[in-house]
Amino acid sequence: MRISVERLVAFSAVVTLAAIALMVVSIVFPKPILLVMAMSLGQGIGTLSLALYLLAIALDLQAGRREEAEDVVPPAPPPPPVPPAV
């Protein structure tokens, strides 16, 4: 199963929004348990989204290098030598 870069970035964005939602909830309803959840779970989820995004960048760069390698045309052979003028 191949993971596309677009799906990875979209999933990273959704996970980022979940982490931001956790942090917003802890600000709107400042209870100790929500603060602890935002600081620990929110940071973990945010770190996961960053890792997914960096993985997407690495996969995209790797695919770009592969495409460049396929586009390379071998050099033309050298022209035949010209006979000396008499």
Secondary structure, 3 states (H helix, E strand, C coil): CCCCHHHHHHHHHHHHHHHHHHHHHHHHCCCHHHHHHHHHHHHHHHHHHHHHHHHHHHHHHHHHHHHHHHHCCCCCCCCCCCCCCC
